[in-house]
Structure formats: structure tokens, C-alpha cells
């Protein structure tokens, strides 16, 4: 019996995680990534609930803690940088705004990638340009490399996946009216190891978070009814951010200065909701299939858990059709819970008027008070449904077919 082969498009988190598990189950795994190497940039993300159990089963929990950011909790601050409300790191791996394990996306990607070597083949600096599902195999055309055939192809790309459009050309993105700009700025004596969160009128937010490289990860976030800003030229995006955040207060000027000193990431926030995640021998996983948006707090969980569940089904179901069906059946409720945002979100966190900002800070202060902490109120309000899934019993040994 020949070794089953899979091509995975995307080398961020879900892609290498899927490669890890299928390689352990005896598959020949190939990952194609359009960038020339791993993308080491990215903001803080957390690993909690079911995804924490997945990395335990991968044997990577210790390595991830060694690469963690050291964030100690979340603070809501005013224009002078004074903490209005403080929420220390959660006591469990499920609750709270700051999880026990906080890590940069690039660091998470690196650790998983290294765990797949040497068993997985990587094709950096290339991408899929055509897919021809012939029933018994998939013929793949690449932009640079020669055509190849695989038993299964899985798209593990992002929200605006190009390859997804080859399979589901009508797939739409549900825009939430929110834009985010991520960048890295120098750390100063005014910084600490808290995730500091500043709200300004006119639907604006600025956040600063620590990392494990001695710098600060900053976010500029704003809401607007205007669509398509993510497609503007970079110089126009920079000008837009400067206009939007002019006079916002706190450390905003320092963050705006950082726009000229280093590359930054700017994009619209949205969700992907598809009636199915596969067609023939091609499937989707992670953000390409079911992006829940960063404010769900579940992007990493959906990537890691989805990769694990899909690998388990492909390795044990007997054929790809049954595997994809079982994957969807197990993952759909988990994804639905992650994509369900509370009423008013994200707008409620982006007040238009100064009075709304004051009200928001007052509510945060109440939630962070001693009585509320005893009731774990803040954790209940900020905890995503990270553990609302039963993982399959799948424990292949790397290098040994399941």
C-alpha cells in the first residue's frame, strides 16, 4: 500500500500543525508557503482550553512556555496611563483576558514548524495557481515549481485566502466594520508587562503588549462604515491612521511614530462562514474555513484544534470523503460557539462619545473590583468557549504509521 500524500497550503499555525500530526500518522506531508520563509511577525495570541491539550499531546507545551511573552494581565488605562481596572493573568488555562500561555504568533509558528522537521517537505516562496481534482488524485500547478499530484490538498491560509477562491469562488467575508494595524515599537521605561488597553472617543482603541524580545507590540484599532481600506496603498494607509488617531491621547503619538520605522500589518476584521469546508479531495482548515475574527479570542484554538481533528479523521476514517464529513460534524459546534459574538460586539467596545468611554471605564472598574473578582465575573465575561469540544483519541507516534 502506497504512502498517502497531502499538500497543505499555508505555513502559519494550522498548516504545520496538520503536517505534524499526519506525518506522525505515516503520511508524506508537503507544505507550500508563498512567503520566502516563516513569518516571524505577529501579535500576542493565547493558547487555552482544547488547544492547550493539543500542544500537550504534541509534546510542545514546555517549548511554548519558554517562548512566551511574560504578560501578567490586562489593564484598562486612562489618558494619563493610570490603570482604571486591572485583571491579572487567569488562574486556569480557559478563563480571563490574559491566558496562562501567551505567545507571539510568529514564535508559535516557529516552534510547530521545527517540530515537523525533517519529516515534512516545505516549498517556501511558491504558491498554488490551479487545482485539478481528477477524482483519484489532485493535480496541482504551482507558480514556480513543476506540477505535482497529491491524494489530498488542504488549504490552511488566512481570512482572504486566494486558494480558497479556486474551490469556493462565491465564499464571502462578513466584515465587522473594524480595522486593525499591528506594529512593533521600542520598549521604554514607561512600559510594563501588562496588556494595556486605552479607549478614545470616535470609536478608537490603542493597546500595548509586552513580548519576549524586549520590544512592545502595539495595536491601532478603529471602527468605520467605510469598506476597502485594507486595499489602499501603504502610504495612504499610513496617512489614514495618522488622521484617524490624531489627538487620541495616551501613547498614541509614540505608536504613530512607529509607523515610519518598521513594517506594519493593516487589515479589516471579518468572519468566514461557509456551508461546507471541502469539495472532492480538497478541504479547508483554520481561518480559510471558519475565521472567527481576532476579537473572538479563538483563532489559535480553532487552528490547532481543527488541524488535530482533521488529521485524526484523515488517518482513521478510511477515505477522504468520510474524513471530511466527520471533521465537519465534530468541528461545526465548536466553530459556531467561537463565531458567536455577544450582542453589540465589537461596537460596544468602541464608543463614539467621551461619555461612552467614561461609562466603559466605569463598568471595567466594577468588573475588576474585589467583589467581582471573588465571583470571577471578569473571567466569565471575557472567556471564549475554548474547551467546548471533545477531542478524538488520536495519539500517533512520529515516524510510525497509525
C-alpha positions as CSV (number, residue, x, y, z in Angstrom):
1,X,0.0,0.0,0.0
2,X,1.5,3.4,-1.0
3,X,2.1,6.1,1.4
4,X,-0.8,8.7,1.3
5,X,0.3,12.2,0.2
6,X,-1.0,15.6,1.2
7,X,-0.3,19.1,0.1
8,X,-1.0,21.8,2.7
9,X,-1.1,25.5,1.6
10,X,0.0,27.8,4.4
11,X,2.8,27.6,6.9
12,X,1.4,29.8,9.8
13,X,-0.2,27.6,12.5
14,X,-2.9,25.3,11.2
15,X,-0.7,24.2,8.3
16,X,2.4,23.0,10.1
17,X,0.2,21.5,12.9
18,X,-1.7,19.4,10.4
19,X,1.6,18.4,8.9
20,X,2.9,17.3,12.3
21,X,0.0,15.0,13.0
22,X,-0.3,13.4,9.6
23,X,3.5,12.9,9.4
24,X,3.2,11.1,12.7
25,X,0.4,9.0,11.2
26,X,2.7,7.9,8.4
27,X,1.6,10.3,5.6
28,X,4.0,12.1,3.2
29,X,3.4,15.8,4.1
30,X,4.3,18.8,1.9
31,X,3.6,22.4,2.9
32,X,3.7,25.3,0.3
33,X,4.0,28.9,1.6
34,X,4.0,31.9,-0.7
35,X,6.4,33.9,1.5
36,X,10.1,33.1,1.3
37,X,10.2,31.8,4.9
38,X,8.3,31.7,8.1
39,X,6.6,35.0,9.0
40,X,8.2,35.9,12.4
41,X,6.0,38.9,12.9
42,X,2.7,38.9,14.7
43,X,0.9,39.9,17.8
44,X,0.3,38.1,21.1
45,X,-2.0,35.2,21.0
46,X,-3.1,32.8,23.7
47,X,-3.3,29.0,23.9
48,X,-6.0,27.8,26.1
49,X,-8.6,25.1,26.6
50,X,-8.7,22.4,23.9
51,X,-5.8,23.9,22.0
52,X,-3.6,23.7,25.2
53,X,-4.4,19.9,25.3
54,X,-3.4,19.6,21.6
55,X,0.0,21.2,22.2
56,X,0.5,18.9,25.3
57,X,-0.2,15.9,23.0
58,X,2.4,17.3,20.6
59,X,4.9,17.5,23.4
60,X,5.4,21.2,22.8
61,X,4.0,22.8,25.9
62,X,7.3,23.3,27.6
63,X,8.9,24.8,24.4
64,X,6.0,27.2,24.1
65,X,6.2,28.4,27.7
66,X,9.9,29.1,27.1
67,X,8.9,31.3,24.2
68,X,6.0,33.0,26.0
69,X,5.7,36.8,26.2
70,X,5.6,37.1,30.0
71,X,2.3,39.1,30.0
72,X,1.0,39.3,33.6
73,X,-2.5,40.6,33.0
74,X,-4.8,43.2,31.4
75,X,-5.2,46.8,32.4
76,X,-7.7,49.4,31.2
77,X,-5.9,52.7,31.3
78,X,-6.9,56.4,31.0
79,X,-5.3,59.2,29.1
80,X,-2.6,59.6,31.7
81,X,-1.7,55.9,31.6
82,X,-3.3,55.2,35.0
83,X,-4.9,51.8,35.5
84,X,-8.6,52.2,35.8
85,X,-9.1,48.4,36.1
86,X,-6.7,45.5,36.4
87,X,-7.3,41.9,35.5
88,X,-4.4,39.6,36.5
89,X,-3.4,36.6,34.5
90,X,-6.1,33.9,34.7
91,X,-5.7,31.1,37.2
92,X,-6.8,28.5,34.7
93,X,-6.0,27.8,31.0
94,X,-9.5,28.7,30.0
95,X,-10.6,31.9,31.7
96,X,-9.6,35.6,31.5
97,X,-8.3,38.1,29.1
98,X,-4.6,37.1,29.6
99,X,-4.2,33.4,29.5
100,X,-1.5,31.4,31.3
101,X,0.2,30.8,28.0
102,X,0.6,34.0,25.9
103,X,2.9,33.8,22.9
104,X,3.7,35.7,19.7
105,X,2.1,34.2,16.6
106,X,5.5,34.0,14.9
107,X,7.0,32.2,17.8
108,X,4.2,29.7,17.9
109,X,4.6,29.1,14.2
110,X,8.4,28.6,14.6
111,X,8.0,26.0,17.4
112,X,5.5,24.0,15.5
113,X,7.5,24.2,12.2
114,X,10.6,23.0,13.9
115,X,8.7,20.0,15.4
116,X,7.8,18.9,11.8
117,X,11.4,18.6,10.6
118,X,12.8,16.7,8.9
119,X,9.7,14.7,8.1
120,X,7.8,17.4,6.3
121,X,8.8,19.0,2.9
122,X,8.4,22.8,2.7
123,X,8.1,24.8,-0.5
124,X,8.8,28.4,0.5
125,X,8.4,31.2,-2.0
126,X,5.8,29.4,-4.1
127,X,2.0,29.1,-4.3
128,X,-0.8,27.1,-5.9
129,X,-2.1,28.6,-9.1
130,X,-4.5,25.8,-10.2
131,X,-6.2,22.7,-8.7
132,X,-7.5,19.9,-10.9
133,X,-9.4,17.3,-8.8
134,X,-9.4,14.2,-11.0
135,X,-11.3,12.0,-8.6
136,X,-8.5,9.7,-7.6
137,X,-5.9,12.4,-7.1
138,X,-5.4,16.2,-7.3
139,X,-3.2,17.7,-9.9
140,X,-1.6,20.9,-8.5
141,X,0.0,23.7,-10.6
142,X,2.5,26.0,-8.8
143,X,3.6,29.5,-9.7
144,X,7.3,28.4,-9.8
145,X,7.7,24.7,-9.2
146,X,6.7,21.9,-11.6
147,X,3.1,20.4,-11.4
148,X,2.6,17.6,-8.9
149,X,-0.1,15.2,-7.8
150,X,-1.4,14.5,-4.3
151,X,-4.0,12.4,-2.7
152,X,-5.4,15.3,-0.7
153,X,-5.0,19.1,-0.7
154,X,-5.8,21.2,2.4
155,X,-5.9,25.0,2.3
156,X,-4.7,26.4,5.7
157,X,-4.4,30.1,4.7
158,X,-5.9,33.2,6.1
159,X,-9.2,35.2,6.0
160,X,-8.7,36.4,2.4
161,X,-7.3,33.1,1.1
162,X,-6.5,33.2,-2.6
163,X,-6.5,29.4,-2.9
164,X,-9.9,29.1,-1.3
165,X,-11.4,31.1,-4.2
166,X,-10.4,28.3,-6.6
167,X,-12.7,25.9,-4.7
168,X,-15.4,28.2,-3.4
169,X,-15.4,31.3,-5.6
170,X,-18.5,32.7,-4.0
171,X,-17.2,32.5,-0.5
172,X,-17.9,35.8,1.2
173,X,-16.4,37.6,4.2
174,X,-18.6,39.0,6.9
175,X,-17.0,42.4,7.6
176,X,-17.4,43.7,11.2
177,X,-16.6,47.3,10.4
178,X,-13.3,47.1,12.4
179,X,-9.8,47.7,11.2
180,X,-6.6,46.8,13.0
181,X,-3.0,47.9,12.5
182,X,-0.3,45.8,14.2
183,X,3.3,47.0,14.7
184,X,6.3,46.7,16.9
185,X,7.8,49.7,18.7
186,X,10.8,50.1,21.1
187,X,10.2,49.4,24.8
188,X,10.7,52.4,27.1
189,X,10.8,52.9,30.9
190,X,7.1,53.7,30.8
191,X,6.2,50.2,29.7
192,X,5.4,47.2,31.8
193,X,4.4,43.6,31.4
194,X,0.6,44.2,31.3
195,X,-1.6,44.3,28.2
196,X,-2.6,48.0,28.4
197,X,-5.8,49.0,26.7
198,X,-6.8,52.6,26.0
199,X,-10.2,53.7,24.7
200,X,-10.6,57.0,22.9
201,X,-13.8,58.7,21.6
202,X,-14.7,58.3,17.9
203,X,-14.5,54.5,18.1
204,X,-10.8,54.2,18.6
205,X,-8.6,51.9,20.6
206,X,-4.8,51.7,21.3
207,X,-3.2,48.8,23.0
208,X,0.4,48.0,24.1
209,X,1.6,44.4,25.0
210,X,4.9,43.0,26.1
211,X,6.9,40.5,24.0
212,X,9.9,38.2,24.7
213,X,12.2,40.2,22.5
214,X,12.4,43.4,24.7
215,X,10.1,45.4,22.4
216,X,6.4,46.3,22.6
217,X,3.6,45.1,20.3
218,X,1.2,47.9,19.6
219,X,-2.3,47.9,18.0
220,X,-4.3,50.7,16.5
221,X,-8.0,49.8,16.1
222,X,-10.9,51.8,14.8
223,X,-14.4,51.2,13.5
224,X,-15.9,52.8,10.4
225,X,-18.6,52.1,7.8
226,X,-16.1,52.6,5.0
227,X,-15.1,49.4,3.3
228,X,-12.0,48.5,1.3
229,X,-9.4,50.4,3.4
230,X,-7.3,47.3,3.5
231,X,-6.7,47.6,-0.3
232,X,-5.3,51.1,-0.1
233,X,-1.6,51.7,-0.9
234,X,0.6,51.6,2.2
235,X,1.3,55.4,2.2
236,X,-2.4,56.0,2.1
237,X,-3.0,53.7,5.0
238,X,-0.3,55.4,7.0
239,X,-1.9,58.8,6.3
240,X,-5.3,57.4,7.2
241,X,-4.0,56.1,10.5
242,X,-2.4,59.4,11.3
243,X,-5.7,61.3,10.6
244,X,-7.8,58.8,12.5
245,X,-5.7,58.8,15.6
246,X,-4.6,62.4,15.8
247,X,-5.2,63.8,19.3
248,X,-6.4,60.4,20.7
249,X,-4.1,60.8,23.7
250,X,-2.0,58.5,25.9
251,X,0.8,56.8,24.0
252,X,-0.8,57.2,20.6
253,X,1.7,59.6,19.2
254,X,4.5,57.2,20.0
255,X,2.7,54.4,18.2
256,X,2.1,56.6,15.2
257,X,5.8,57.5,15.1
258,X,6.5,53.8,14.8
259,X,4.6,53.5,11.5
260,X,7.6,55.1,9.7
261,X,10.2,53.0,11.4
262,X,9.2,49.4,10.7
263,X,6.7,47.4,8.6
264,X,3.2,47.1,10.0
265,X,0.2,44.9,9.3
266,X,-3.1,46.5,8.4
267,X,-6.3,44.7,7.7
268,X,-10.1,44.6,8.0
269,X,-11.6,42.3,10.6
270,X,-14.1,39.8,9.4
271,X,-15.5,36.3,9.7
272,X,-15.8,33.4,7.2
273,X,-19.0,31.3,7.3
274,X,-19.2,28.6,4.7
275,X,-21.9,25.9,4.3
276,X,-19.1,23.3,3.8
277,X,-15.4,23.1,4.1
278,X,-14.5,20.6,1.4
279,X,-15.1,19.8,-2.2
280,X,-13.9,16.4,-3.5
281,X,-10.3,15.9,-2.4
282,X,-9.7,19.5,-1.3
283,X,-10.5,20.8,2.1
284,X,-10.1,24.0,4.2
285,X,-9.0,24.4,7.8
286,X,-8.3,27.3,10.1
287,X,-9.1,30.9,9.1
288,X,-9.6,29.9,5.4
289,X,-12.5,27.7,6.5
290,X,-14.0,29.5,9.6
291,X,-12.2,32.6,10.7
292,X,-13.9,33.8,13.8
293,X,-12.1,37.3,13.9
294,X,-9.4,38.2,16.5
295,X,-11.9,39.6,19.0
296,X,-13.3,36.1,19.5
297,X,-10.1,35.1,21.3
298,X,-10.4,31.7,19.5
299,X,-8.3,32.0,16.3
300,X,-5.4,29.9,17.6
301,X,-7.7,27.4,19.2
302,X,-9.6,26.9,16.0
303,X,-6.4,26.5,14.1
304,X,-4.7,24.0,16.4
305,X,-7.8,22.0,17.2
306,X,-9.0,22.0,13.6
307,X,-5.7,20.7,12.4
308,X,-5.7,17.9,15.1
309,X,-9.3,16.8,14.4
310,X,-8.8,16.8,10.6
311,X,-5.6,14.8,10.9
312,X,-7.3,12.3,13.2
313,X,-10.1,11.8,10.7
314,X,-7.9,11.5,7.7
315,X,-5.7,9.0,9.4
316,X,-8.5,6.8,10.7
317,X,-11.7,7.3,8.6
318,X,-10.6,5.1,5.7
319,X,-11.2,7.6,2.9
320,X,-11.1,11.4,2.4
321,X,-14.9,11.8,1.9
322,X,-15.8,10.2,5.2
323,X,-12.9,12.0,6.9
324,X,-14.1,15.4,5.8
325,X,-17.6,14.7,6.8
326,X,-16.6,13.6,10.3
327,X,-14.3,16.6,10.6
328,X,-17.1,19.0,9.9
329,X,-19.5,17.1,12.2
330,X,-17.1,17.4,15.2
331,X,-15.9,20.9,14.5
332,X,-19.1,22.7,13.5
333,X,-20.5,23.3,17.0
334,X,-17.1,24.4,18.3
335,X,-16.7,26.9,15.4
336,X,-20.3,28.2,15.9
337,X,-19.5,28.9,19.5
338,X,-16.4,30.8,18.6
339,X,-18.1,32.8,15.9
340,X,-21.0,33.8,18.1
341,X,-20.1,37.3,19.3
342,X,-22.2,38.9,22.2
343,X,-24.8,41.5,21.2
344,X,-23.3,44.8,20.4
345,X,-19.8,43.4,19.8
346,X,-17.5,45.0,18.6
347,X,-19.3,48.3,18.7
348,X,-19.9,48.4,22.4
349,X,-16.1,48.5,23.0
350,X,-15.7,51.4,20.6
351,X,-17.7,54.3,22.0
352,X,-18.4,57.3,19.8
353,X,-18.6,59.9,22.5
354,X,-16.4,60.7,25.6
355,X,-19.3,59.9,27.8
356,X,-19.4,56.4,26.4
357,X,-15.7,56.0,27.1
358,X,-16.3,57.1,30.7
359,X,-19.1,54.6,31.1
360,X,-17.0,51.8,29.6
361,X,-14.2,52.5,32.1
362,X,-16.7,52.6,35.0
363,X,-18.0,49.2,34.0
364,X,-14.5,47.8,33.7
365,X,-13.6,49.2,37.2
366,X,-16.7,47.4,38.6
367,X,-15.7,44.2,36.9
368,X,-12.2,44.4,38.3
369,X,-13.3,45.2,41.8
370,X,-12.6,42.8,44.7
371,X,-16.2,41.6,45.0
372,X,-16.4,40.9,41.2
373,X,-13.0,39.1,41.3
374,X,-14.3,36.8,44.1
375,X,-17.2,35.9,41.8
376,X,-14.8,35.6,38.9
377,X,-17.1,37.9,37.0
378,X,-14.4,39.3,34.7
379,X,-13.3,35.9,33.7
380,X,-16.8,34.8,32.8
381,X,-17.3,37.9,30.7
382,X,-14.0,37.6,28.8
383,X,-13.6,33.9,28.5
384,X,-14.0,32.4,25.0
385,X,-15.5,28.9,24.6
386,X,-12.1,27.4,24.3
387,X,-12.8,24.0,25.8
388,X,-16.2,23.3,24.3
389,X,-15.2,20.3,22.3
390,X,-14.3,16.7,22.9
391,X,-11.1,15.8,21.2
392,X,-10.7,12.5,19.4
393,X,-8.5,9.9,20.9
394,X,-5.6,10.2,18.5
395,X,-2.0,9.6,19.6
396,X,0.2,8.6,16.7
397,X,3.9,8.3,17.3
398,X,6.1,10.5,15.0
399,X,7.7,8.3,12.3
400,X,5.4,5.4,12.9
401,X,2.3,4.9,10.8
402,X,-1.0,4.9,12.7
